Amino acid sequence: MRRFATERAKRLLFGSFRSSPPLFSGAPLCSSASAAAAAMDSAASPVTLDTINPKVLKCEYAVRGEIVTHAQRLQQDLQSKPGSHPFEEILYCNIGNPQSLGQQPVTFFREVLALCDHPPLLDKSETHALFSADAIARAWQILDAIPGGATGAYSHSQGIKGLRDAIADGIAARDGFPANPDDIFLTDGASPAVHMMMQLLIRSEKDGILCPIPQYPLYSASIALHGGSLVPYYLNESTGWGLEISELKKQLEDARSKGITVRSLVVINPGNPTGQVLAEENQKEIVEFCKNEKLVLLADEVYQENIYVDDKKFNSFKKIARSMGYGDEDLPLVSFQSVSKGYYGECGKRGGYMEVTGFSAEVREQIYKVASVNLCSNISGQILASLVMNPPKVGDESYESFDAEKTGILSSLARRAKALEDAFNGLEGVTCNKAEGAMYLFPRLHLPKKAIEAAKAVKAAPDAFYAHRLLDATGIVVVPGSGFGQVPGTWHVRCTILPQEDKIPAIISRLKAFHEAFMEEFRD
Amino acid sequence: MRRFATERAKRLLFGSFRSSPPLFSGAPLCSSASAAAAAMDSAASPVTLDTINPKVLKCEYAVRGEIVTHAQRLQQDLQSKPGSHPFEEILYCNIGNPQSLGQQPVTFFREVLALCDHPPLLDKSETHALFSADAIARAWQILDAIPGGATGAYSHSQGIKGLRDAIADGIAARDGFPANPDDIFLTDGASPAVHMMMQLLIRSEKDGILCPIPQYPLYSASIALHGGSLVPYYLNESTGWGLEISELKKQLEDARSKGITVRSLVVINPGNPTGQVLAEENQKEIVEFCKNEKLVLLADEVYQENIYVDDKKFNSFKKIARSMGYGDEDLPLVSFQSVSKGYYGECGKRGGYMEVTGFSAEVREQIYKVASVNLCSNISGQILASLVMNPPKVGDESYESFDAEKTGILSSLARRAKALEDAFNGLEGVTCNKAEGAMYLFPRLHLPKKAIEAAKAVKAAPDAFYAHRLLDATGIVVVPGSGFGQVPGTWHVRCTILPQEDKIPAIISRLKAFHEAFMEEFRD
């Protein structure tokens, strides 16, 4: 009985049949395993699949899963034998990794990082020809905030105080409510922050975390690694991936009746993989629900800058809670932010933070202790997190060029989202909700029975089957919906909106040609 | 019975009486807890100390523990009320954080990082006046190794292939045996790598990890967080912290007789906190022991560049194993390396790697999967890891200045180690082994009975009592030996050798004056 939630989650996540061991398993998941290791007699080894931590075995992470490994093999083929596949390059639409697809970093941010990496530049006259005046000023300001100006020293385990001050200022300016720098924990991207909270909250598989389905698989992976139970709640695809309180209540009660202690609600806003932006009224209901049910609200707000429609606006959950008159004492709330998303897309810098409110001092000490075991997050990522929360302002030398870069990236993303959405909706048997925000489309594939049978015959989930066929035919990498979870019997893929704009028409025509041929092949 | 190892470890680690709740607990451990949080009615909160993961509660990390929090309070006092304490500054000798104490970063490394952070610099003529030619060449080389030159993109989850190639070359040059870039996992410092291995190996508290006592508390913390048992083996203080195979065997058998499955042996070489460098013959015995007992050898080799005595030399365990004719199939061996230590001391960059050999392909896939959940380590840290394993070579434009910086730092560290060692040995009732390597001294305090009674009266471990008195009197922060573990009834402190050389005489005279007064006060 107590295994209910994880078992159910697994079924939801991977569809009626597992895609693993997959059809396409000619090579190991990790193609890099050395020949020597592969040749080992694994039974004689002190460490085998039977003797490792079963939580590790259970964890799945589709965004970098088997399909990506397959894509990497195809890419190697293309390098060693050009012309060996019917496409010239692999287009990685599996992951929100903008700069890997050609997005350029924001100049101001990189200027400041370079100056902080090599502070002697600040004393050289040539530097003024190479860097903007406000980048130089900002670098001085940041170095002044770091004890001894030492960007190579471990910092306070929550991050450099002066940078947390800047982030708190940025949050306050965004929300219109104060933020406390002591509530900020800087982290190497949002993922370690999520792990920290899961580690804190999960005691055993009897502890449950309410997660949206579809969800970003960091959550299912982290819950599996920490031995908890994922308690799924469905987003309503027919209302644009609506988050319904009645569904939350139903799933909460259901889990409780099975002996699960539900500790927390995860909300991803804007949605990943679903791209919806929550309405303010809806957010208020969610806050009320968490307060009443005594749940920790884990708010994944890493796409807060990625909004593409005029009628929607990002509101942080903290702003919503404070606007309802709720303070620290009313509900524990954690907001995750990252430098990897937004218009900046600095995934490789591994910067991010969580704003932790509504926990008692003694519990916060425990969070601090866990942070301190890893000493601190990387300082460049810390600096960048302070910059994205406090970018150049009107009047700064860099402002105009900065704003042009920012607006250029965001408006292009909006156009790409619309073009790809329209393209998916133009395909036979495909319906696709709007990407109001984030970086993804999550179209539903209404597959012919024959395609589903064909997938079954090779022990693959139908959407994994489709995604692999798409990859083999076009070089486009998307992630099967089964990696995110979906209503049983429905099939989706997640596709980023990140390829550069000049490539979108070719992508659309390749997608269209593939899909037509696929439907033709499997038409019932 | 099955709780034996953890209970025993706890007793060893914290002495006969716990230092927590400590004598000095006027303020919470985390001084940053907001007033609002402190005012919360914690009993009504959905998250309390009684309802969080007990493994988190159990975990201890003395290096950033209560004494450091106390030091930070004193530092605030000094800022707000200069002259409020009998010293002008806090000297953080608690942690191996060289740049926080004034060590300068190595110029070449920082030049390359700055150029990679802002690649447009490479196209500007002024850049040649600001950067060395080989730093520019190296930056080009690194950018060429990164797909699309995108330093802001997530990389392969093991790290950028071209950087792993450079690291493997560096390892091969160091060891005289080949290294495989596919065996390298780049990580945000060594700590996350250690966590990954503990997560893989530990299934329950019945799984044990053999750790030296004294140990670096990352190991005890990580084992606690992952719910395993620390199986202690003592280093022999009387033979310069010798690692004796008979002791390993005894503790292994003892743990096995208690139902513990011992999975792994942790060896820290050069030693932390103990500073010894293992002899080659000793390392061979250790390899043989792991092979025979089917243990994973976890080799913490982050101080591999920090050797201060002529008669000792660093040998990696992989070199030792290969020189014995043992290959991948003979024993699983993980070597941890970090950019935080050595002569570079780039703690804030959070770079490092583990070299993973001797695991089956299928187990390695699991390690890769866990790495992929966090996407990748930070790219600046990855670049820096490749640089420290492949620094400038004779003939490169930077070589001479690089070598002068490196030699200057290492020879100064050797002098500081010797000066502080002599100083400790000159104190009444203190004996201190040589720091042959690493960054620490771990002197033994033979405390008068009256001092031990005084500590007991305030519920502190005697070494914690001494360390707090030292801090209050001198501003010098050292970590009580009870945070690392020690033979019951013995007392130590760990003190880094990192204060800048011009400060050493003053530190020694403050230490001497304090110690004399302390001994006078408590003389039996």
Interface residues (C-beta under 8 A of the other chain):
Chain A: P28 L29 C30 S32 A33 S34 A36 A37 A38 A39 M40 D41 S42 S45 P46 V47 T48 L49 T51 I52 N53 P54 K55 V56 L57 C59 E60 Y61 V63 R64 I95 N97 P98 Q99 S100 G102 P105 T107 R110 E111 L113 A114 L115 D117 H118 P120 L121 K124 E126 T127 A129 L130 P147 G148 A150 T151 G152 A153 Y154 S155 S157 Q158 N180 D182 D183 D188 G189 S191 P192 H195 Q199 L200 L201 I202 R203 L218 A221 S222 L225 H226 R263 K294 L295 V296 G327 D328 E329 P332 S340 G345 E346 C347 G348 K349 R350 T357 G358 F359 S360 A361 E362 V363 R364 E365 Q366 Y368 K369 V370 S372 V373 N374 L375 C376 S377 N378 I379 S380 G381
Chain B: P28 L29 C30 S32 A33 S34 A36 A37 A38 A39 M40 D41 S42 S45 P46 V47 T48 L49 T51 I52 N53 P54 K55 V56 L57 C59 E60 Y61 V63 R64 I95 N97 P98 Q99 S100 G102 P105 T107 R110 E111 L113 A114 L115 D117 H118 P120 L121 K124 E126 T127 A129 L130 P147 G148 A150 T151 G152 A153 Y154 S155 S157 Q158 N180 D182 D183 D188 G189 S191 P192 H195 Q199 L200 L201 I202 R203 L218 A221 S222 L225 H226 R263 K294 L295 V296 G327 D328 E329 P332 S340 G345 E346 C347 G348 K349 R350 T357 G358 F359 S360 A361 E362 V363 R364 E365 Q366 Y368 K369 V370 S372 V373 N374 L375 C376 S377 N378 I379 S380 G381
